[in-house]
């Protein structure tokens, strides 16, 4: 599998996990005492964070506006194609 395909695959996995977290968040707005949903939400958030960290380690920042750390001495956000350009 080529690099761009791997990168795109990672982005899809991140999008899927974030979708799950958002849907569970919305569900929990109306079912705040559902402990199973709370657990599922926490797992989805943690999985999403891990996927984003893995993606950013390999391809650079995924998010702007303070959601992604800049690990280099220069601003990394502009060095590669933006996630929606892949």
MIDORO-680157 format. One line per 10 residues: number of its first residue (from 1); their letters; for each residue x, y, z of C-alpha. Coordinates in nm, 3 decimals. Each point is the difference from the previous one (the first is absolute). Example, Ala and Ser with C-alpha at 12.3 -4.5 7.8 and 13.67 -1.06 7.14 Angstrom:
<torvexs>
1) AS) 1.230/-0.450/0.780 ~ 0.137/0.344/-0.066
</torvexs>
This chain:
<torvexs>
1) XXXXXXXXXX) 0.000/0.000/0.000 ~ 0.136/0.341/-0.095 ~ 0.065/0.276/0.254 ~ -0.295/0.212/-0.108 ~ -0.232/-0.299/0.025 ~ 0.122/-0.076/0.353 ~ -0.045/0.361/0.098 ~ -0.352/0.008/-0.143 ~ -0.083/-0.327/0.178 ~ 0.117/0.146/0.330
11) XXXXXXXXXX) -0.215/0.308/-0.058 ~ -0.306/-0.217/-0.062 ~ 0.061/-0.188/0.327 ~ 0.029/0.332/0.186 ~ -0.321/0.127/-0.160 ~ -0.183/-0.319/0.093 ~ 0.110/0.016/0.362 ~ -0.083/0.370/0.027 ~ -0.344/-0.070/-0.149 ~ -0.060/-0.265/0.266
21) XXXXXXXXXX) 0.108/0.241/0.275 ~ -0.226/0.277/-0.132 ~ -0.299/-0.233/-0.029 ~ 0.055/-0.128/0.353 ~ 0.038/0.358/0.123 ~ -0.338/0.087/-0.152 ~ -0.157/-0.313/0.148 ~ 0.140/0.082/0.343 ~ -0.159/0.346/-0.017 ~ -0.335/-0.174/0.035
31) XXXXXXXXXX) 0.112/-0.311/0.193 ~ 0.257/0.135/0.248 ~ -0.019/-0.297/0.237 ~ 0.068/-0.274/-0.257 ~ 0.325/-0.138/0.142 ~ 0.060/-0.229/-0.297 ~ -0.026/0.293/-0.241 ~ 0.232/0.205/0.222 ~ 0.254/-0.282/-0.011 ~ -0.038/-0.033/-0.377
41) XXXXXXXXXX) 0.043/0.377/-0.038 ~ 0.317/0.000/0.211 ~ 0.141/-0.291/-0.202 ~ -0.082/0.177/-0.328 ~ 0.166/0.321/0.117 ~ 0.313/-0.183/0.113 ~ 0.016/-0.199/-0.325 ~ -0.041/0.320/-0.197 ~ 0.281/0.168/0.193 ~ 0.232/-0.296/-0.061
51) XXXXXXXXXX) -0.080/-0.006/-0.371 ~ 0.060/0.374/-0.029 ~ 0.332/-0.027/0.187 ~ 0.110/-0.283/-0.227 ~ -0.105/0.194/-0.309 ~ 0.176/0.318/0.114 ~ 0.319/-0.188/0.086 ~ 0.011/-0.130/-0.355 ~ -0.151/0.282/-0.210 ~ 0.003/0.318/0.211
61) XXXXXXXXXX) -0.273/0.207/0.162 ~ -0.359/-0.096/-0.075 ~ -0.179/0.282/0.180 ~ 0.072/0.367/0.038 ~ -0.106/0.251/0.266 ~ 0.164/-0.162/0.299 ~ -0.122/-0.357/-0.042 ~ 0.328/-0.138/-0.131 ~ 0.340/0.049/0.152 ~ 0.284/0.130/-0.213
71) XXXXXXXXXX) 0.297/-0.229/0.072 ~ 0.254/0.179/-0.217 ~ 0.180/0.334/0.015 ~ -0.195/0.124/-0.301 ~ -0.373/0.021/-0.060 ~ -0.091/-0.341/-0.146 ~ -0.359/0.067/-0.101 ~ 0.101/0.140/-0.340 ~ 0.260/-0.262/-0.099 ~ -0.220/-0.273/-0.144
81) XXXXXX) -0.333/-0.026/-0.178 ~ -0.285/0.087/0.231 ~ -0.218/-0.295/0.102 ~ -0.276/0.098/-0.244 ~ 0.248/0.022/-0.288 ~ 0.089/-0.369/0.013
</torvexs>
